[in-house]
Amino acid sequence: MGTDIRGGGEAGRRLAAGAAVPDVLDVEDPRAWITLDQGVRSWVAVKLLPTRATIEGTEAAGPRSWPGSPRRPRRLTESQLALALCHRDGRIREAALALAAGHPALWPLVVVRTADWVSPVRDRAREVLRAVLDVDSAVRLAPLILLGARRGRGVFAVDLLDEVLRPAPRDRLAPLFTDADRAVRRFAYRLAVDEGLLSPAELARAACRRADPVVQDVCAEAALAVVAEGGGHDDVLQPLLAARGPRVRAAAVTALRRAGRAERGEEFLADRAGVVRACARYVVRQAGADPLSWYRRRCADPGDPALPPGAVAGLAECGERADAALLWPLVAHPSPTVRARAVAGLRALDVTDVRRLSALLDDPAPGVVRETTVALLASARSLDADALMERLAHGRPRDVRVAAFRLLDARGGLVRLRAAVALLDDPDAGLRQRAGQSVRSWHPTADVPAGASEVSEVGELLDRGRHRFSDYVLRRRKREAGVRG
């Protein structure tokens, strides 16, 4: 779980020196308790830990211990009890559990012990936890219990948590809905859905506001179940249709048909998310309409400034190769997003005109340049190498230079080596790194000329490239050493 057990060992040594638990441990962090448990067991000397006699109160009453001398219980401090609960000796851990019920601050260690590898310790810890766990302590311990579920034998505590919290009133569960731990939030919303603690409208609002996709799905599905039963259209559907999460919008669009509002599906044919567009097309088809005809009408005017990029993407998703005639004019649209979607659409329809697409490598929008590069990669060998080398010049925009190098690198052969060596001293760190990787992995291919001059150039470029790259690595290491110094 990424715990630093050495830090837990240091915390254990401070506890042994008499420090209070809250002073050495972030008691609100569930991982801190697991770290303490592992650290004490691995990094704290046994002589610093409480003994079994100390825990059971069988130490002598005075400085001398004579046969038959009276004994009196010795009260352990909370810090000592915490160490005993983490002791590497299972008998000491089991003995410490008998005292743990009276120390609510140490109940997190009781939770840890419920998954102990020693059966008697585990059984005793489960008895203690069942005896002390109520709604308030369950809410407090929920993050640690759910974290422990990822470890072996952690199911008992999770089942007990569910058993305690399931009958709890909604207001007692409220802190769990906004807990920093997503596992806790997911547990709380699933519990609320199972017990019907939230109304459909509240579930819809939670699906829209929560960033966690699992919570979104749980709440959206529960809210839309009401729509399937014929109610709550406005309170449930409307917020879900306007949600930021595409999965939530997609579920709501699909529910339009069950709600008898399939005609609204057209509103989402041009949605920005592909999954929503796909659901919208299904709803529209179920209503007897043709989404492809809608896309064709929407993309027919290349000068329409209000053309949504989703309509262009949708045309490519369900269109035919003949629809490329509608997409080509859109590569000159004023909106960069529309231009990028048009290029991506042409690639999806497997329509590649190298000459026309090459001109888009100089587009001012980085998104268009990236989509054009991807569309041209398969045709890299047919591109003008000299024109691409010119685009590597320092004065060109970075996205254009990156695109040119990607295409030159895809060409392979001597062209790739020349381009990589040319960028080894480039001021752009990203391009330098890519160029160095290209030089190191370069190998001759069948298209490399075998003439004496070409062979000589290859050798010279490789020597220069490896020398420059070695210098670059050495300079970088010196800079890093200087920063550390």
Secondary structure as UniProt FT lines:
FT   HELIX           5..16
FT   TURN            17..18
FT   HELIX           21..24
FT   TURN            27..28
FT   HELIX           30..43
FT   HELIX           46..48
FT   HELIX           52..56
FT   TURN            67..68
FT   HELIX           78..85
FT   HELIX           90..100
FT   TURN            101..102
FT   HELIX           104..106
FT   HELIX           107..113
FT   TURN            114..115
FT   HELIX           119..132
FT   HELIX           135..148
FT   TURN            149..150
FT   TURN            152..153
FT   HELIX           155..165
FT   TURN            166..167
FT   HELIX           170..177
FT   HELIX           182..195
FT   HELIX           200..209
FT   HELIX           213..228
FT   TURN            229..230
FT   HELIX           233..237
FT   HELIX           238..241
FT   HELIX           246..258
FT   TURN            259..260
FT   HELIX           262..268
FT   TURN            269..270
FT   HELIX           274..286
FT   TURN            287..288
FT   HELIX           291..298
FT   TURN            302..303
FT   TURN            305..306
FT   HELIX           309..318
FT   HELIX           321..323
FT   HELIX           324..327
FT   HELIX           328..332
FT   HELIX           336..348
FT   TURN            349..350
FT   HELIX           354..358
FT   HELIX           359..362
FT   HELIX           366..376
FT   HELIX           377..382
FT   HELIX           385..390
FT   TURN            391..392
FT   TURN            394..395
FT   HELIX           398..411
FT   HELIX           413..422
FT   TURN            423..425
FT   HELIX           429..441
FT   TURN            446..447
FT   HELIX           452..484
//
